[in-house]
Every structure is written in C-alpha cells, then in structure tokens.
Amino acid sequence: MQVEPEISFHRCEPSDAIKDAIGRHIEHLEKIFDRITACRVRIDQLNQNAAGTMPPVVRIEIAIPGQKDIVVAHETAHLQRKFQSPDVRNAVNEAFRIAGQRLAQAKDMIGDRRQVQRA
C-alpha cells in the first residue's frame, strides 16, 4: 500500500483490539489485490438506543489505480437483520467481508480488460 491506512473513530471510543482486527482485515485485502494504494476506515456511532445495542456504521474506502474508489458503508439496520446482537466487531467483520467481495470483483474486471486489450 502506498499510503498508510487511516483508521478513525467518531462518537465512540477507540479500541486497540478493533484497530488490530482492522489491520488484519486490511492485510487480507492486500492479499486479494496487491495494488491497493490507500485504505480509509471510519467507525461512527451515529445513534444509540436506550439499551445501548446499536452497532456503529463502518465505512471503508479503498483506492486502486485507474479505478473509482471502492466504498463500503452499511447502516445499522443491515447488521440488526443479520446478527442477533450486533456489535462493533460484527460491524467491522461484515464491512470487510463486503469490501473483500467488491475488491475481488474489481480485480477480475481489471484482468478482463487487460485480456481484451491484448487480443
């Protein structure tokens, strides 16, 4: 990666465990596609319910050369439908799962274009 990954927390407390998990996820993304130039991750606790069980929104922006940034951001309703008791770890894991899929699709599209250009 050309630029050091950016990880920011808004309206919630930073956690070393979550930062470490994000670092591992970013390493995995680099294994999927080694031409990532930048990655920004923002964890934002937009709302909170009375029980304190609203998961944060995780936004990931991945820059790759010659392509539009890949942006993943899902609202808390998605997590609440998918997980019985979603938390920040679920939110991070789900966002990176989706980011990995989109990155793999972008890599495949780039590869397809290169093959067409060679033909």
N, C-alpha and C positions, 0 to 999 in steps of 0.2 A: 504494500500500500504506500502510495507516495506521500500522503498526509496522515499524520497521527489521528486515530479515531477520536471523535468527540463524543463524550457521554455527559448528558446534563439531566439534572433532576429539578422539577419545578413543582412547587406546592407540596413537596414530600421530602422526607429525609433521605439523603444519600446512604447507600449501604455498600460496604466493601464486598459482601457476598454477591450482591446483584451486579456490581461492577465486574467482578471476576467471571460471573456467568456470562455477561455480555461479551467480555473479552474472548471467552471460549467460543461463543457463537460467531463472533467476527472471524476468528481463526478458521472455523468451519466454512464460512462464506468464501474465504480466500482459497480454500481447497476446492470449492466448487468452480470458482473462476478467479484465476490469479492476477487478473488485470484490473482489479478494483483500485481506483485512485483515491477514494475518500469514503468514509462512513461516519454518519452522524446519528446518534441515538438520543432521543429525548423521552424522558419519563415524566408524565404530567398528571398529577392528581386533580383533575378538573372539578369533580364533585365528590361528595361523600354523603351517604345516607345515615340515618340515625344509628344503625347497627355498626357503621364503620366498615362495611363489606364491599364497597365499590372499588373495583380494581382500577389502576391508573391506565391512561391511554399511553401506549408506546408507539412512537413514531420513529421509523428508520428511513434514512436517505442514503442510497448507495450510488456513488458516481463511478461510471465506467467510460473509457474513452470512446468518443464518437457516438454516444447514445444519450438519450434523455435519462435523467436520474431515475432510479427505481425508488419509489416511495411506498412504504407500507405504514398504514395507520388504521387502527380499528377502534371503534367505540366500545365502551364497556358492555353494551347490550350483547354484542357478539360473544364476549367471554362468559357472560352470565348464562347464555344459552348453552355454551359448550361445556362449562365446568360447574360442578355443584357448588363449590365455594372458591371462586376465582380470587387470586391474589397477584401481587406484583410478579412473582416467579412465573405463574401461568401466563400473565400478560406478555412478559419478555419471551418466553418459550414459543408462544403462539405467533407473535410478531416475527420472530426469526425463522420459524417454520415457513411462514408465508414468504418472507424475504428470500429464503433459500430456493423455493419453488420459482419465484419470479426471476431470480438471478440465473438459474439453470435454463429457463426459457429464453432469456436474453442471450445467453451464451450460445444456445442452439440456433437462434435466429442469426447471430453474427456468423456462426460457422456455415449456415446455409447460404448466406450472402457471399461468403468467400468462395464457396464451391461454384456458385453460379458465375461469379466473375472470372474464375479460372477456365470455365468451359467455353 
